[in-house]
Amino acid sequence: MKKVISSLGILLATISLTACISVSESNLESGKQISMMSQQAITTCGQGNVDTVSTSSFKCKSQVAR
């Protein structure tokens, strides 16, 4: 039982750390621009800290100090 709970916890932690970027542009050139901006956003903001990406800009998630 402990192995199942431990495995489930690891799986949930892995899923929560996975970044997801949605693309709303449909043509190929816009897709390439989104891809380049996405890479820049990940480099600047850090993996999992990207809020939005467009063809010309990106926004990092705001960090709340505790």
C-alpha positions, -999 to +999 in steps of 0.1 A: +000+000+000+028+024+008+044+017-026+012+026-044+007+059-024+044+068-029+042+061-067+010+081-069+026+110-051+056+110-074+033+109-104+013+138-092+044+158-084+058+152-119+025+162-135+023+194-114+058+205-125+051+200-162+047+233-181+019+237-207+020+263-234-011+266-257-007+279-292-036+298-308-019+308-340-026+287-370-001+294-398+034+279-400+054+312-396+034+322-365+041+287-351+078+292-356+077+326-339+057+311-309+083+283-306+112+308-305+094+330-280+085+299-259+122+289-257+131+325-247+103+326-221+115+293-205+151+306-205+140+339-189+112+328-166+124+293-158+107+259-164+071+260-153+070+298-146+057+309-180+023+325-179+016+334-216+034+334-249+025+353-282+044+358-314+060+390-301+062+387-263+058+365-233+048+369-196+062+351-166+040+340-138+041+364-109+060+351-078+042+357-045+067+363-016+059+344+016 
